[in-house]
Amino acid sequence: MRKKIFILMFLIQIQVFAQCIAGNCKDGFGKYDFGFAVYEGNFKAGKPNGQGTMDYGGGDKFVGSFKNGQEDGDGQLFKKHIPQAVTYVNGKVKVRVVQTNIGSNAPAIEGCLQGDCYNGFGKIKFPSGNLYEGNFVYGVRNGQGKFVFASGNVLTATFKDNEPLQGSFFYFNEDTTFYGTFNDDGTPNSGDYKYPANRATVTVVNGVITNIDNPVAREAEEKAEKEKEGKICSKCGGKGMCQGAAYAQTTESYYTVNTYKSNGSLYSSSDGNVGRKTTMVKPPPTRCTQCDGTGKVFGGDQIIMSKRY
Ligand SMILES: [Zn+2]
């Protein structure tokens, strides 16, 4: 019983949303709101049948032939206002006319500077001053392309229905480039922001920052840590004691005595050449004055503030 009530309410809701809003939606010409689309055209037995237009909104619609409530036969399928010739069989597209080289049949695209800005590779300048160079499919950006904005920003990406899917976005003023995927509205979704100025990388996932890597700040912190530990004293080599320079010490004087024999008697005399004997003396090690006996010195560049970005 409960189930029955639920089904009944569901049917009522369908009736509320789906309704004939003009003309004869049973057998004749009328306008019917299906909720997801509005159909205007011929009806037979309460279903679209014959020529009509099924408008899905947002520039998406089918203008053509219907049979028993489904698209059936030839017509024009509009995707974001861009038409393409199609043939439907029982609600499914069987033939899609994709004209890759329509030559002189291409509509004149305002601002097209070179190439084919409708179906092919072209370069177009918009009234805003923004430039786009890349692939077009029926006037819609599809495939590889590059935007050079008047602001200096540059977007290089794979496009689908005018919107970038994946690529890079260079921010001129910030001198930063985002590499990754984009949201439907063209804003960055997931990827890395690279900052060449300080070699930093900011990683975002679904627009939320998940990691920040700033090698310059990290290296500064590491350097500060090393400064705290101190450097080995250059004067004592870390020993704390210094060996002073050896000095000369005069230990004795000398002179030469000559002994000689004359007429059977011995005589001796000094030659008057007085000299000194000098030896080099090493002093005992003393406490190092540079490190005050600790073996380490502190100082050099002092990190006043270190901040990770
Ligand atoms: Zn020392």
Boltz pocket constraint, residues with backbone or C-beta under 6 A from the ligand:
constraints:
  - pocket:
      binder: B
      contacts: [[A, 233], [A, 234], [A, 235], [A, 236], [A, 237], [A, 238], [A, 239], [A, 240], [A, 241], [A, 288], [A, 289], [A, 290], [A, 291], [A, 292], [A, 293], [A, 294], [A, 295], [A, 296]]
      max_distance: 6.0
